[in-house]
Structures are given as structure tokens and as C-alpha cells.
Amino acid sequence: MLKNALTSGWLVFDMSDRITAHDEAYAVTTSVKAVGACARSIVYLMPGTASTNASTDDLIRYGQEIRIQSNEHICNKPLYLSSQPISPLAFARFSRNQEVCLHCKSNYNTVWKIWSTSGPRKAKAGQPVLASDKVVLEHCATTQLLSNDRIAYRNDFGNELEVSCMSAATKHKTQMLAGEYNGDRVRENDNKGVNDKNYWSIELSSDPVAAAPVEAPPRYDGAQMIQDIKETLKQRGAMAIRGISRVFRILDDNRNR
């Protein structure tokens, strides 16, 4: 699960909120409530492209191109965290920043790079990413960072927060010099300091029971429904059939049977 440092919100997906600007895309938000491990909150970090910095093992490393894939039980096909440059048809709903969505196509708009929040980026390139470490997720196509701000985004799950792409970099020279004086930054840093809204942490389960895979929901078809209705009617006797006929007559307002 991915957790934002500024809002303490968990990255979640909303399959009921479809984004019409794409062929098939869904809204991405963060939930400040304790959502727990469920299909809309669990993600998989997958290798992005077959580049030279790709890892030869199962570890996710700094500077590696990755794709953030949704849980397989949320849809009948894999979906990927995606973004694209701002256009008249594609932008964040409230902040008007770069839009972030859950897309069905694994193109280059779904490729991200993961970097450390401290020190020069090249210094930690190739090192494994540890759980609970603060990281930034850079969108490879636009070089913008995954961001989360306290912008209300109301959906079927309640009040959640909008997710977008925007690098909240420190632009004032005075602040950069103050960071060097405090030891937070050094002159060799090739990247600007960013705000907590760009900081994310990869949260794993601390309990083996909670780390169990999310199970697929049971399939309930029409034949099973008819069988359950028949068994229920048998348990209640003949009066249940008469009661159902009475309910049907009440529902038939225009008497068209």
C-alpha cells in the first residue's frame, strides 16, 4: 500500500468513478480513513520497461522504471497508474494539475521512476527500496512527481482527497541555502527539494494474517439465485408462495401482469 506523507492518506482506486476523457480509465484518490488491505488499496510494483537499469531479481531499486498495477480482483484485467500532460481534455478535476488515473493500457504513460527523498538521486541509484522509506514517484513521460494535497474529492466512499502529478519543488534560493546550512541539502544535489505532498512510503503488512492475499469475491449467477429462492420457499411452506403472489399483485400497478 502507498501512503502520502502530507495527508497520511492511502492511495485507493474507485471503479465506480469512470473518467470519460479516456477509453477506459478510473479515478485515483487517497483515503484518510483506515481502509486496510482490500482490492482498491493494494498495488503491485512491476518492472516497467526492459531497460539497462532493470533489476535482475525481485527487488525494486531506486532509479528503476516500474509500473504500479492494481490488484487483480478489482477488475477482470490489469490496470495501471497513469498520467499524461495537461490538455484541454485531460486535467485534474479540482486542482487542474496533471491528471492521475487508473488506465487499462500499459503504454509509456504508465511508467514511473522511484527515487529517494534525501541526497543526490544518483547516489542511491541501484540500491533496494526499503519498506516505510520516504520516496518520490516520478512520471517518466512528463518528469512530474505523484502528488497528494488536502483537496476534497467526494465519491461513493465518502470524503477522500485528490491525487495529481505536480512537483512541489523549492524555488527560492534563500530556502535552498538555508537547507544547505542546516545540513538537509548539499551543493552536489542535482534535484530540487520538494514538499511533503510528493513524499510517499511503501507500507507492508506487519502481521502475517493481514498479509494474506485478497480473495476473489464469490461468483453468484442466475442459476444459483433461482436455486436459493426455491430452497427458501420450501422451508417456509405453501404460505410463502401465496405471500409472493400477493407481493407481485401489489407491484403490478398497471395490471399488465
Backbone as numpy.savetxt, mean C-alpha at the origin, in Angstrom:
# Nx Ny Nz CAx CAy CAz Cx Cy Cz
4.84 -5.00 6.40 4.00 -3.82 6.40 4.89 -2.58 6.40
4.44 -1.51 5.75 5.19 -0.26 5.65 4.52 0.80 6.53
5.33 1.46 7.37 4.83 2.45 8.31 5.53 3.77 8.09
4.75 4.86 8.04 5.31 6.19 7.84 5.76 6.78 9.16
6.88 7.52 9.13 7.45 8.06 10.35 6.70 9.30 10.84
6.16 10.12 9.94 5.47 11.34 10.35 4.10 11.07 10.91
3.30 10.29 10.20 1.91 10.06 10.59 1.70 8.79 11.40
2.74 7.92 11.45 2.59 6.60 12.09 1.46 5.80 11.46
1.21 6.05 10.19 0.15 5.35 9.45 0.72 4.17 8.68
-0.11 3.15 8.54 0.28 1.93 7.83 -0.21 2.01 6.39
0.66 1.67 5.45 0.29 1.69 4.03 -0.76 0.61 3.76
-1.91 1.02 3.22 -3.02 0.10 2.96 -3.60 0.41 1.57
-4.37 -0.55 1.05 -5.00 -0.43 -0.26 -6.51 -0.51 -0.11
-7.20 0.17 -1.00 -8.66 0.18 -0.98 -9.16 -0.27 -2.35
-9.59 -1.53 -2.43 -10.04 -2.08 -3.71 -11.41 -1.55 -4.13
-12.15 -0.94 -3.22 -13.45 -0.37 -3.57 -13.33 1.04 -4.16
-12.16 1.64 -4.08 -11.93 2.99 -4.60 -11.09 2.87 -5.86
-11.75 2.75 -6.99 -11.05 2.57 -8.26 -10.74 3.92 -8.89
-9.52 4.07 -9.42 -9.08 5.31 -10.06 -9.38 5.21 -11.55
-10.23 6.07 -12.03 -10.71 5.97 -13.41 -9.71 6.48 -14.44
-8.65 7.16 -14.03 -7.69 7.69 -15.00 -6.81 6.59 -15.59
-6.83 5.39 -15.01 -6.02 4.28 -15.50 -6.92 3.13 -15.95
-6.30 2.17 -16.64 -7.06 0.99 -17.08 -7.61 0.24 -15.87
-6.76 -0.04 -14.92 -7.17 -0.69 -13.68 -6.21 -0.27 -12.59
-6.67 0.60 -11.71 -5.84 1.10 -10.61 -6.74 1.38 -9.42
-6.15 1.28 -8.23 -6.92 1.44 -7.00 -6.18 2.38 -6.05
-6.92 2.95 -5.12 -6.39 3.98 -4.23 -5.44 3.38 -3.20
-4.45 4.19 -2.81 -3.47 3.82 -1.79 -3.51 4.90 -0.71
-3.67 4.50 0.53 -3.72 5.42 1.66 -2.91 4.84 2.81
-2.91 5.56 3.93 -2.36 5.03 5.17 -3.44 5.08 6.24
-3.44 4.10 7.09 -4.41 4.01 8.18 -3.69 4.22 9.49
-4.17 5.20 10.27 -3.57 5.46 11.58 -4.10 4.49 12.62
-5.12 3.72 12.28 -5.63 2.69 13.18 -4.75 1.45 13.10
-4.82 0.62 14.11 -4.05 -0.62 14.13 -4.74 -1.63 13.22
-4.38 -1.62 11.94 -5.05 -2.49 10.98 -4.61 -3.94 11.14
-3.38 -4.16 11.60 -2.91 -5.53 11.74 -2.56 -6.14 10.40
-2.18 -7.41 10.44 -1.79 -8.12 9.22 -3.03 -8.61 8.50
-3.37 -7.96 7.40 -4.51 -8.36 6.59 -4.14 -8.18 5.13
-5.06 -8.56 4.24 -4.75 -8.54 2.81 -4.46 -7.13 2.30
-5.07 -6.12 2.87 -4.88 -4.75 2.37 -3.68 -4.05 2.97
-2.98 -4.67 3.92 -1.85 -4.02 4.56 -0.52 -4.74 4.34
-0.54 -6.00 3.93 0.70 -6.76 3.73 1.19 -6.56 2.30
2.49 -6.32 2.14 3.10 -6.14 0.82 4.29 -7.08 0.70
4.66 -7.34 -0.53 5.84 -8.14 -0.85 6.84 -7.24 -1.56
8.10 -7.30 -1.16 9.17 -6.57 -1.82 9.83 -7.52 -2.81
9.63 -7.24 -4.09 10.10 -8.13 -5.15 11.21 -7.43 -5.93
12.16 -8.19 -6.50 13.17 -7.57 -7.37 12.50 -6.86 -8.54
12.99 -5.65 -8.83 12.35 -4.83 -9.85 12.72 -5.20 -11.26
13.97 -4.99 -11.62 14.45 -5.28 -12.97 15.72 -6.10 -12.89
16.07 -6.70 -14.00 17.29 -7.52 -14.06 18.49 -6.62 -14.32
18.80 -5.77 -13.34 19.91 -4.84 -13.48 21.16 -5.40 -12.83
22.24 -4.66 -12.96 23.51 -5.13 -12.40 23.55 -5.08 -10.88
22.71 -4.24 -10.27 22.69 -4.13 -8.81 21.67 -5.07 -8.19
21.10 -5.99 -8.98 20.13 -6.92 -8.45 20.79 -7.89 -7.48
20.07 -8.23 -6.45 20.62 -9.13 -5.44 20.55 -10.57 -5.91
21.59 -11.34 -5.55 21.64 -12.75 -5.94 21.00 -13.65 -4.91
20.56 -13.11 -3.77 19.90 -13.89 -2.74 18.52 -13.29 -2.47
17.92 -13.70 -1.36 16.58 -13.24 -1.03 16.57 -11.94 -0.24
17.71 -11.32 -0.03 17.79 -10.10 0.77 17.46 -8.88 -0.09
16.81 -7.90 0.52 16.57 -6.60 -0.11 17.69 -5.67 0.33
18.36 -5.04 -0.61 19.54 -4.23 -0.32 19.31 -2.78 -0.74
20.08 -1.88 -0.10 19.99 -0.46 -0.43 20.45 -0.23 -1.87
19.72 0.63 -2.57 20.05 0.93 -3.95 19.50 -0.05 -4.96
18.85 -1.10 -4.48 18.31 -2.12 -5.38 16.96 -1.68 -5.93
16.72 -1.97 -7.20 15.42 -1.69 -7.80 14.44 -2.79 -7.40
13.31 -2.38 -6.85 12.32 -3.33 -6.33 10.94 -2.95 -6.84
10.02 -3.88 -6.70 8.60 -3.63 -6.90 7.88 -3.98 -5.60
6.91 -3.16 -5.25 6.11 -3.38 -4.05 4.79 -3.98 -4.50
4.63 -5.27 -4.24 3.47 -6.01 -4.72 2.48 -6.23 -3.60
1.20 -6.16 -3.92 0.15 -6.36 -2.93 0.01 -7.83 -2.60
-0.71 -8.11 -1.53 -0.99 -9.49 -1.14 -1.84 -10.17 -2.21
-1.57 -11.47 -2.46 -2.24 -12.14 -3.57 -3.72 -12.37 -3.31
-4.17 -12.26 -2.05 -5.58 -12.52 -1.74 -6.45 -11.27 -1.90
-5.86 -10.13 -2.21 -6.66 -8.92 -2.36 -7.26 -8.84 -3.76
-6.71 -9.59 -4.71 -7.21 -9.59 -6.08 -6.80 -10.92 -6.71
-7.37 -11.22 -7.84 -7.05 -12.47 -8.52 -5.82 -12.37 -9.40
-5.06 -11.30 -9.29 -3.81 -11.12 -10.03 -2.92 -10.17 -9.26
-1.61 -10.19 -9.52 -0.71 -9.31 -8.77 -0.92 -7.84 -9.14
-0.86 -6.98 -8.13 -0.96 -5.53 -8.31 0.29 -4.88 -7.70
0.70 -3.74 -8.26 1.97 -3.14 -7.89 1.77 -1.67 -7.53
2.57 -1.22 -6.55 2.56 0.20 -6.18 3.17 1.00 -7.32
2.43 1.99 -7.82 2.81 2.69 -9.03 2.65 4.19 -8.86
3.36 4.92 -9.70 3.24 6.38 -9.77 3.68 6.82 -11.16
3.33 8.04 -11.52 3.69 8.60 -12.81 3.74 10.11 -12.71
4.40 10.78 -13.67 4.50 12.25 -13.60 3.12 12.91 -13.56
3.07 14.07 -12.96 1.82 14.82 -12.86 1.37 15.26 -14.25
0.10 15.06 -14.51 -0.50 15.46 -15.79 -1.91 15.96 -15.51
-2.58 16.55 -16.51 -3.96 17.00 -16.27 -4.91 15.88 -15.88
-4.56 14.62 -16.14 -5.43 13.50 -15.81 -4.93 12.67 -14.63
-3.69 12.85 -14.24 -3.11 12.03 -13.17 -2.46 12.94 -12.14
-3.07 13.01 -10.97 -2.53 13.78 -9.85 -3.23 13.31 -8.59
-2.59 13.58 -7.45 -3.18 13.20 -6.17 -4.49 13.96 -5.96
-5.46 13.30 -5.36 -6.82 13.83 -5.31 -6.92 15.13 -4.51
-6.19 15.25 -3.41 -6.33 16.42 -2.53 -5.09 17.31 -2.54
-3.90 16.73 -2.43 -2.68 17.54 -2.37 -2.21 18.00 -3.73
-2.71 17.38 -4.81 -2.29 17.68 -6.18 -0.81 17.36 -6.39
-0.25 16.50 -5.55 1.11 16.02 -5.78 1.08 14.90 -6.80
2.21 14.23 -6.94 2.29 13.10 -7.85 1.47 11.93 -7.31
0.61 11.38 -8.14 -0.33 10.36 -7.70 0.37 9.03 -7.45
-0.10 8.33 -6.41 0.35 6.98 -6.10 -0.88 6.07 -6.10
-0.78 4.94 -6.78 -1.92 4.04 -6.88 -1.41 2.60 -6.91
-2.34 1.69 -6.90 -2.06 0.26 -7.02 -2.46 -0.16 -8.43
-1.46 -0.48 -9.26 -1.69 -0.69 -10.70 -1.52 -2.16 -11.05
-2.18 -2.56 -12.14 -2.17 -3.96 -12.54 -1.02 -4.31 -13.47
-0.35 -3.31 -14.08 0.72 -3.58 -15.03 2.07 -3.36 -14.37
3.00 -4.28 -14.61 4.34 -4.19 -14.02 5.30 -3.50 -14.98
5.02 -2.22 -15.29 5.90 -1.45 -16.15 6.92 -0.69 -15.30
7.66 0.23 -15.93 8.71 0.93 -15.20 8.15 1.92 -14.18
6.88 2.28 -14.28 6.27 3.15 -13.28 6.08 2.45 -11.94
6.26 1.14 -11.91 6.11 0.38 -10.67 7.45 0.01 -10.04
8.55 0.59 -10.53 9.88 0.28 -10.02 10.31 1.37 -9.04
10.83 0.93 -7.88 11.27 1.84 -6.83 12.69 1.47 -6.40
13.36 2.44 -5.78 14.65 2.18 -5.15 14.55 2.50 -3.67
15.21 1.71 -2.87 15.16 1.88 -1.43 16.51 2.39 -0.96
16.49 3.49 -0.18 17.72 4.15 0.28 17.66 4.36 1.78
18.83 4.53 2.36 18.92 4.83 3.79 18.65 6.32 4.02
18.22 6.67 5.22 17.93 8.07 5.55 19.12 8.81 6.13
20.20 8.13 6.42 21.37 8.75 7.06 22.60 8.52 6.21
23.41 9.58 6.09 24.67 9.46 5.38 24.50 9.44 3.87
25.62 9.39 3.16 25.54 9.34 1.69 24.88 8.05 1.23
24.12 8.14 0.19 23.41 6.97 -0.30 24.37 5.90 -0.82
25.45 6.34 -1.48 26.36 5.37 -2.06 27.14 4.60 -0.99
27.22 5.16 0.22 27.98 4.49 1.26 27.32 3.19 1.70
25.98 3.15 1.69 25.26 1.96 2.12 24.70 1.15 0.96
25.04 1.52 -0.26 24.53 0.78 -1.42 25.04 -0.66 -1.38
24.14 -1.60 -1.52 24.50 -3.01 -1.49 24.36 -3.66 -0.15
24.20 -2.87 0.92 24.04 -3.45 2.25 22.58 -3.88 2.45
22.33 -4.95 3.22 20.95 -5.40 3.43 20.15 -4.38 4.22
18.88 -4.27 3.88 17.95 -3.39 4.59 17.43 -4.15 5.81
17.57 -3.56 6.99 17.13 -4.20 8.22 15.71 -3.76 8.56
14.97 -4.65 9.20 13.61 -4.32 9.62 13.64 -3.20 10.64
12.63 -2.34 10.60 12.45 -1.19 11.49 13.43 -0.06 11.22
14.33 -0.19 10.25 15.19 0.93 9.87 14.40 1.95 9.07
14.68 3.23 9.27 14.05 4.27 8.48 14.66 4.29 7.09
13.81 4.24 6.08 14.27 4.24 4.69 13.42 5.24 3.90
13.89 5.56 2.72 13.11 6.35 1.76 12.94 5.51 0.51
11.78 5.62 -0.10 11.44 4.87 -1.30 11.39 5.84 -2.47
12.34 5.72 -3.37 12.46 6.64 -4.51 11.83 6.01 -5.74
10.94 6.75 -6.37 10.32 6.30 -7.61 11.33 6.47 -8.74
11.68 5.36 -9.40 12.78 5.39 -10.37 12.46 6.26 -11.58
11.23 6.26 -12.04 10.89 6.99 -13.26 10.90 8.50 -13.06
10.58 8.97 -11.85 10.46 10.41 -11.61 11.41 10.92 -10.53
12.13 10.04 -9.84 13.07 10.37 -8.75 12.39 11.07 -7.58
11.07 10.99 -7.47 10.35 11.53 -6.33 10.22 10.46 -5.25
10.07 10.90 -4.00 10.02 9.98 -2.86 8.58 9.75 -2.43
8.32 8.52 -2.00 7.00 8.18 -1.47 6.73 9.00 -0.22
5.58 9.66 -0.17 5.30 10.62 0.89 3.93 10.36 1.50
3.81 10.74 2.76 2.53 10.65 3.46 2.39 11.85 4.38
1.30 12.59 4.22 1.05 13.79 5.02 -0.29 13.64 5.71
-0.57 14.54 6.65 -1.82 14.48 7.41 -2.95 15.13 6.61
-3.22 14.58 5.44 -4.30 15.04 4.58 -5.40 13.99 4.62
-6.56 14.38 5.13 -7.66 13.43 5.34 -8.13 12.86 4.01
-8.32 11.57 3.99 -8.83 10.84 2.82 -9.89 9.87 3.32
-11.14 10.25 3.18 -12.22 9.44 3.72 -12.67 8.40 2.69
-12.78 7.15 3.15 -13.25 6.05 2.30 -14.14 5.12 3.11
-14.37 3.93 2.60 -15.26 2.99 3.29 -14.70 2.50 4.61
-13.40 2.65 4.82 -12.77 2.20 6.06 -12.70 3.30 7.12
-13.17 4.49 6.79 -13.15 5.59 7.74 -12.23 6.71 7.29
-11.67 7.42 8.25 -10.76 8.53 7.96 -9.34 8.00 7.85
-8.79 8.04 6.64 -7.41 7.65 6.41 -6.65 8.83 5.84
-5.37 8.62 5.48 -4.51 9.72 5.04 -4.02 9.46 3.62
-3.86 10.54 2.87 -3.48 10.43 1.46 -1.99 10.11 1.32
-1.68 9.28 0.34 -0.31 8.92 -0.02 -0.01 9.50 -1.39
1.15 10.13 -1.53 1.54 10.71 -2.81 3.05 10.58 -2.97
3.58 11.14 -4.05 5.03 11.18 -4.29 5.48 12.64 -4.29
6.32 13.00 -3.34 6.88 14.34 -3.27 8.09 14.32 -2.37
9.21 14.81 -2.87 10.44 14.87 -2.07 10.42 16.13 -1.23
10.23 15.97 0.07 10.21 17.11 0.99 11.62 17.44 1.41
12.42 17.92 0.47 13.84 18.16 0.70 14.07 19.50 1.38
15.14 19.58 2.15 15.56 20.83 2.78 16.21 21.72 1.73
15.63 22.88 1.48 16.11 23.76 0.41 16.91 24.95 0.92
16.90 25.19 2.23 17.57 26.37 2.76 19.01 26.02 3.15
19.95 26.84 2.70 21.35 26.59 2.99 21.63 26.67 4.48
20.91 27.56 5.19 21.14 27.71 6.63 20.82 26.42 7.37
19.73 25.78 7.00 19.37 24.53 7.65 20.36 23.43 7.34
20.89 23.42 6.12 21.88 22.40 5.76 23.17 22.60 6.54
23.58 23.86 6.71 24.79 24.13 7.49 24.57 23.80 8.96
23.37 24.06 9.48 23.08 23.70 10.86 23.13 22.20 11.05
22.67 21.43 10.05 22.76 19.99 10.14 24.18 19.50 10.15
25.06 20.15 9.38 26.46 19.78 9.39 27.10 20.11 10.75
26.68 21.23 11.34 27.24 21.62 12.63 26.81 20.63 13.72
25.58 20.15 13.64 25.08 19.20 14.64 25.53 17.76 14.38
26.17 17.54 13.27 26.64 16.19 12.95 25.61 15.34 12.25
24.47 15.94 11.88 23.45 15.17 11.17 23.81 14.99 9.70
24.59 15.91 9.17 24.97 15.84 7.77 26.44 16.16 7.63
27.01 15.69 6.53 28.41 15.98 6.20 28.45 16.50 4.77
29.54 17.12 4.42 29.65 17.73 3.10 29.69 16.68 1.98
30.03 15.45 2.33 30.10 14.40 1.31 28.73 13.86 0.93
27.67 14.28 1.63 26.33 13.80 1.30 25.93 14.29 -0.08
25.59 13.35 -0.95 25.18 13.72 -2.29 23.68 13.91 -2.41
22.95 13.69 -1.31 21.49 13.84 -1.34 21.06 14.84 -0.28
20.00 15.58 -0.58 19.49 16.56 0.36 18.71 15.87 1.47
18.69 16.51 2.63 17.90 15.99 3.72 16.41 16.15 3.43
15.61 15.17 3.84 14.18 15.19 3.59 13.44 15.16 4.91
12.14 15.40 4.81 11.27 15.46 5.97 10.83 14.06 6.39
10.25 13.99 7.62 9.76 12.70 8.12 8.64 12.13 7.26
7.96 12.98 6.49 6.88 12.47 5.65 7.40 11.52 4.58
8.71 11.58 4.27 9.33 10.67 3.31 9.97 9.45 3.97
9.94 9.36 5.29 10.59 8.26 5.99 9.58 7.12 6.20
10.01 5.92 5.87 9.20 4.72 6.04 10.04 3.66 6.75
9.37 2.75 7.39 10.04 1.62 8.03 9.33 0.33 7.64
10.12 -0.72 7.46 9.57 -2.04 7.13 9.34 -2.78 8.44
8.08 -2.98 8.77 7.71 -3.60 10.04 7.37 -5.08 9.82
8.09 -5.93 10.52 7.84 -7.37 10.47 7.13 -7.82 11.73
6.67 -9.04 11.73 5.96 -9.57 12.89 6.94 -9.99 13.97
6.62 -9.67 15.21 7.43 -10.09 16.35 6.90 -11.37 16.99
5.74 -11.81 16.55 5.11 -13.01 17.08 4.94 -14.02 15.95
5.43 -15.25 16.11 5.28 -16.24 15.02 3.83 -16.49 14.64
2.90 -16.35 15.59 1.49 -16.57 15.27 0.99 -15.50 14.31
1.40 -14.24 14.56 0.97 -13.15 13.68 1.66 -13.19 12.33
2.77 -13.93 12.22 3.50 -14.01 10.96 2.93 -15.06 10.03
1.87 -15.76 10.44 1.27 -16.77 9.58 0.70 -16.12 8.32
0.78 -16.78 7.17 0.25 -16.19 5.93 -1.24 -15.92 6.03
-1.66 -14.84 5.36 -3.08 -14.52 5.31 -3.78 -15.53 4.42
-4.81 -16.16 4.95 -5.50 -17.20 4.20 -6.52 -16.59 3.25
-6.75 -17.32 2.17 -7.73 -16.86 1.19 -9.13 -16.99 1.77
-10.02 -16.06 1.49 -11.40 -16.17 2.00 -12.10 -17.37 1.38
-12.98 -18.05 2.11 -13.68 -19.21 1.54 -14.62 -18.81 0.41
-14.61 -19.63 -0.62 -15.46 -19.37 -1.79 -16.87 -19.86 -1.51
-17.85 -19.05 -1.82 -19.25 -19.35 -1.54 -20.03 -19.17 -2.83
-20.39 -20.28 -3.48 -21.07 -20.21 -4.76 -22.58 -20.41 -4.59
-23.30 -20.33 -5.72 -24.75 -20.44 -5.66 -25.25 -21.81 -5.24
-24.55 -22.87 -5.66 -24.99 -24.22 -5.29 -24.91 -24.44 -3.78
-23.82 -23.93 -3.18 -23.69 -24.07 -1.73 -24.74 -23.25 -1.00
-25.10 -22.09 -1.55 -26.13 -21.26 -0.93 -27.49 -21.97 -0.95
-27.85 -22.56 -2.08 -29.12 -23.29 -2.17 -29.15 -24.47 -1.20
-28.02 -25.16 -1.07 -27.96 -26.29 -0.15 -28.14 -25.84 1.29
-27.52 -24.70 1.65 -27.68 -24.18 3.01 -29.13 -23.76 3.28
-29.79 -23.19 2.28 -31.19 -22.79 2.45 -32.07 -24.02 2.67
-31.83 -25.08 1.90 -32.62 -26.30 2.04 -32.44 -26.92 3.43
-31.19 -26.97 3.90 -30.95 -27.54 5.22 -31.60 -26.71 6.32
-31.59 -25.40 6.18 -32.23 -24.54 7.18 -33.74 -24.75 7.19
-34.35 -24.89 6.02 -35.79 -25.13 5.95 -36.17 -26.47 6.57
-35.33 -27.49 6.37 -35.61 -28.79 6.95 -35.57 -28.75 8.48
-34.65 -27.93 9.02 -34.54 -27.83 10.48 -35.74 -27.13 11.09
-36.36 -26.22 10.36 -37.46 -25.43 10.92 -38.83 -26.02 10.62
-38.90 -27.06 9.81 -40.17 -27.70 9.57 -41.01 -27.01 8.50
-42.29 -27.42 8.42 -43.18 -26.92 7.37 -43.54 -25.46 7.56
-43.58 -24.97 8.80 -43.95 -23.57 9.04 -42.95 -22.60 8.42
-41.71 -23.04 8.28 -40.71 -22.16 7.67 -41.03 -21.90 6.21
-41.50 -22.92 5.49 -41.87 -22.73 4.08 -43.06 -21.79 3.96
-44.05 -21.93 4.84 -45.20 -21.01 4.82 -44.75 -19.59 5.16
-43.82 -19.47 6.06 -43.32 -18.13 6.41 -42.60 -17.47 5.25
-41.82 -18.26 4.50 -41.12 -17.70 3.35 -42.11 -17.27 2.28
-43.14 -18.05 2.04 -44.15 -17.66 1.04 -44.84 -16.36 1.45
-45.05 -16.19 2.72 -45.67 -14.94 3.20 -44.73 -13.76 2.96
-43.44 -13.96 3.22 -42.47 -12.88 2.99 -42.41 -12.52 1.51
-42.45 -13.53 0.65 -42.42 -13.26 -0.79 -43.65 -12.48 -1.23
-44.82 -12.79 -0.69 -46.03 -12.05 -1.04 -45.93 -10.59 -0.58
-45.34 -10.38 0.58 -45.18 -9.00 1.06 -44.22 -8.22 0.17
-43.14 -8.88 -0.28 -42.16 -8.20 -1.12 -42.71 -7.91 -2.52
-43.66 -8.68 -2.97 -44.21 -8.52 -4.32 -45.25 -7.39 -4.31
-44.78 -6.16 -4.35 -45.69 -5.01 -4.25 -46.57 -4.87 -5.49
-46.01 -5.08 -6.69 -46.79 -4.86 -7.91 -47.51 -6.12 -8.37
-47.44 -7.20 -7.61 -48.14 -8.44 -7.87 -47.80 -9.05 -9.24
-46.55 -8.94 -9.64 -46.13 -9.57 -10.90 -45.50 -10.94 -10.67
-45.57 -11.43 -9.43 -45.07 -12.74 -9.04 -43.62 -12.91 -9.40
